[in-house]
Amino acid sequence: MGSNTTTPARIVDLGTRAYHEVLLLQRDLVVARQSGSVPDTLILVEHPEVITVGRSANPDNLVAPGEIPVVPVERGGDTTYHGPGQLVAYPIFALEESERDLHRYLRNLEEVVLRVLRDFGLSGSRVPGKTGVWIGEPRATRKLASIGVAVRRWVTMHGLALNVSTELSHFAAINPCGFPAHVMTSMSKELGRPVDMLTAKRALAKHLADVFARDWSETVDTP
């Protein structure tokens, strides 16, 4: 893919949808993308409360889930909480030959979030050896976004979770990605004001298109 070339793609905005339903949808779309029967697809969604456990999870990081569903999944990474007010993005992308570097893919997802934060006047950062996006100087002590992915025959699934206005006390159910729950923060907490989810979605879609050279040809609410 050349520097001035974009790949046609679509956005599927599911609003709020159960995690298990969206997980099955991702798996179906991966197979469809591998066969070429659908274009690259970005799923945007909020989930009701759920805890997901990645392939490299430490069981000790599941602290006190209570009645929150716990779902083992095929993504990399550790234990993550999803809930209302969190913007979750799942790119189902067939990576071009020049894109087939998973470290680069993760850094690009981080770059998307960093650009979204700048749009809202926040200065996020990376922390070496810690996938995700952080904020706070001098040691970037608060985490705004978690990232965990899987790739099947160079088609991506899972993705990123950005805390827009998430109820942060719910992270106490886990050690998120192996860290104490108090490291988690949100855009609304850092800004000291509400953040509109639709505005955050639009910013994320714009920057994801720019970073990954995708051209959103359609936006739908069903795949």
Legacy VTK file of the C-alpha trace (Angstrom):
# vtk DataFile Version 3.0
C-alpha trace
ASCII
DATASET POLYDATA
POINTS 223 float
0.000 0.000 0.000
1.576 3.233 -1.078
1.745 6.337 1.103
-1.061 8.059 -0.832
-3.285 4.994 -1.112
-6.215 4.261 1.153
-8.138 1.033 1.591
-11.964 1.164 1.423
-13.475 0.267 4.777
-16.657 0.641 6.787
-17.690 1.530 10.316
-20.220 -0.561 12.209
-21.530 1.458 15.159
-23.333 -0.929 17.489
-24.182 1.533 20.237
-24.376 -0.573 23.397
-24.187 -4.316 22.838
-23.442 -7.393 24.952
-19.813 -8.509 24.848
-20.527 -12.119 23.906
-22.663 -11.050 20.958
-19.932 -8.760 19.649
-17.260 -11.416 20.191
-19.185 -13.839 17.959
-19.669 -11.066 15.408
-15.927 -10.388 15.375
-15.149 -14.036 14.758
-17.662 -14.203 11.897
-16.281 -11.032 10.359
-12.703 -12.315 10.565
-13.684 -15.364 8.503
-15.613 -13.177 6.062
-12.688 -10.770 5.743
-10.278 -13.629 5.117
-12.480 -14.753 2.206
-12.825 -11.210 0.883
-16.606 -11.176 1.203
-16.590 -8.061 3.428
-14.324 -4.988 3.478
-12.144 -3.905 6.365
-14.528 -3.142 9.217
-14.223 -1.036 12.353
-16.665 -1.964 15.116
-17.420 0.795 17.631
-19.338 -0.230 20.731
-19.976 0.215 24.443
-20.455 -2.940 26.491
-22.515 -3.614 29.592
-20.245 -4.617 32.442
-17.934 -7.514 31.617
-14.426 -8.694 32.474
-12.325 -10.269 29.733
-9.302 -12.454 30.360
-6.562 -12.633 27.731
-4.195 -15.460 26.855
-1.411 -14.285 29.150
-3.600 -13.404 32.120
-2.472 -14.017 35.680
-5.361 -15.619 37.622
-4.473 -13.454 40.636
-5.578 -10.378 38.678
-9.224 -11.459 38.919
-9.773 -9.906 42.344
-13.480 -9.627 43.163
-15.669 -9.888 40.056
-18.867 -10.504 42.004
-21.741 -10.764 39.521
-19.810 -9.248 36.599
-19.485 -11.864 33.792
-15.946 -13.125 33.161
-15.088 -14.142 29.578
-11.816 -15.848 28.510
-10.812 -14.635 25.037
-8.124 -15.206 22.427
-6.567 -11.747 22.533
-3.161 -11.059 23.983
-2.770 -9.288 27.277
-4.147 -9.765 30.750
-7.423 -8.952 32.505
-9.604 -6.011 31.395
-12.882 -4.451 32.495
-15.429 -3.080 30.009
-18.464 -1.050 30.947
-20.692 1.911 30.062
-18.837 5.098 29.207
-15.931 3.196 27.674
-15.402 3.461 23.912
-14.319 0.091 22.515
-12.956 -0.215 18.976
-12.440 -3.521 17.169
-10.660 -3.199 13.794
-11.302 -6.228 11.582
-8.557 -5.370 9.111
-6.761 -7.497 6.534
-3.228 -6.229 7.018
-1.383 -5.416 3.831
2.080 -6.900 3.261
3.694 -3.655 4.445
1.554 -3.641 7.626
2.390 -7.130 8.866
4.305 -6.153 11.973
2.355 -6.680 15.192
4.527 -4.321 17.242
3.911 -1.612 14.664
0.188 -2.416 14.698
0.042 -1.969 18.495
2.001 1.287 18.335
-0.374 2.541 15.648
-3.390 1.812 17.862
-1.671 3.777 20.608
-1.041 6.607 18.159
-4.753 6.763 17.331
-5.609 7.214 21.012
-2.866 9.806 21.519
-4.320 11.877 18.674
-7.847 11.583 20.071
-6.629 12.815 23.444
-4.891 15.792 21.846
-8.195 16.761 20.206
-9.638 17.072 23.717
-6.669 18.960 25.125
-5.086 15.989 26.894
-1.450 14.964 26.579
-1.194 11.185 26.640
1.988 9.148 26.426
3.407 5.692 25.937
5.290 3.824 28.638
8.067 1.527 27.357
7.145 -2.111 27.867
3.519 -1.310 28.792
1.071 -1.493 25.899
-1.662 1.135 26.163
-1.909 4.884 26.638
-1.085 6.706 29.847
-1.213 10.224 31.239
0.482 12.130 34.045
3.940 13.506 34.555
6.649 12.677 35.203
5.984 8.923 35.253
2.702 8.558 33.328
1.023 7.085 36.368
-2.590 6.965 35.147
-3.909 4.753 32.363
-6.563 5.943 29.909
-6.651 3.172 27.319
-6.006 -0.567 27.200
-5.076 -2.515 24.079
-5.206 -6.241 23.366
-5.359 -7.846 19.929
-5.421 -11.126 18.067
-4.539 -11.805 14.438
-5.812 -14.680 12.294
-4.133 -15.135 8.895
-3.230 -11.434 9.087
-6.782 -10.333 9.820
-7.019 -8.437 13.107
-9.616 -8.671 15.857
-10.126 -7.300 19.375
-8.533 -3.867 19.739
-8.648 -0.940 22.156
-10.756 0.363 25.028
-10.667 4.093 25.799
-12.122 5.288 29.098
-14.256 8.258 28.088
-16.514 8.547 31.131
-16.222 5.070 32.638
-17.166 4.541 36.293
-13.631 3.957 37.534
-14.587 2.361 40.849
-15.648 -0.755 38.932
-12.018 -1.485 38.020
-11.603 -2.620 41.641
-12.979 -5.984 40.511
-9.618 -6.701 38.855
-5.978 -5.729 38.668
-6.362 -4.187 35.199
-3.628 -5.542 32.931
-1.818 -6.508 36.118
-1.788 -3.002 37.634
-3.564 -1.747 40.759
-7.074 -0.550 39.962
-6.308 3.018 41.050
-4.068 3.578 38.008
-7.120 3.707 35.744
-8.494 7.090 34.770
-10.865 8.532 32.193
-11.036 11.475 29.843
-13.860 13.042 31.835
-11.938 12.713 35.110
-8.789 14.227 33.641
-10.725 17.097 32.054
-13.018 17.651 35.008
-16.087 17.724 32.789
-18.373 15.374 30.832
-17.128 14.114 27.461
-19.605 13.409 24.685
-19.307 9.809 23.467
-20.363 10.631 19.904
-17.645 13.279 19.642
-15.089 10.778 20.946
-16.262 8.186 18.405
-15.911 10.636 15.532
-12.420 11.630 16.633
-11.327 8.016 16.972
-12.715 7.066 13.551
-10.986 10.048 11.924
-7.598 9.334 13.442
-7.833 5.609 12.866
-8.516 6.296 9.187
-5.503 8.616 9.043
-3.080 6.343 10.895
-4.098 3.146 9.080
-4.860 4.738 5.670
-8.441 3.503 5.586
-11.264 5.317 3.803
-14.645 5.006 5.492
-16.995 4.384 2.595
-20.024 3.652 4.760
-21.255 3.724 8.340
-23.883 1.210 9.424
-25.473 -0.004 12.647
-25.637 -3.651 11.549
-22.894 -5.652 9.792
LINES 1 224
223 0 1 2 3 4 5 6 7 8 9 10 11 12 13 14 15 16 17 18 19 20 21 22 23 24 25 26 27 28 29 30 31 32 33 34 35 36 37 38 39 40 41 42 43 44 45 46 47 48 49 50 51 52 53 54 55 56 57 58 59 60 61 62 63 64 65 66 67 68 69 70 71 72 73 74 75 76 77 78 79 80 81 82 83 84 85 86 87 88 89 90 91 92 93 94 95 96 97 98 99 100 101 102 103 104 105 106 107 108 109 110 111 112 113 114 115 116 117 118 119 120 121 122 123 124 125 126 127 128 129 130 131 132 133 134 135 136 137 138 139 140 141 142 143 144 145 146 147 148 149 150 151 152 153 154 155 156 157 158 159 160 161 162 163 164 165 166 167 168 169 170 171 172 173 174 175 176 177 178 179 180 181 182 183 184 185 186 187 188 189 190 191 192 193 194 195 196 197 198 199 200 201 202 203 204 205 206 207 208 209 210 211 212 213 214 215 216 217 218 219 220 221 222
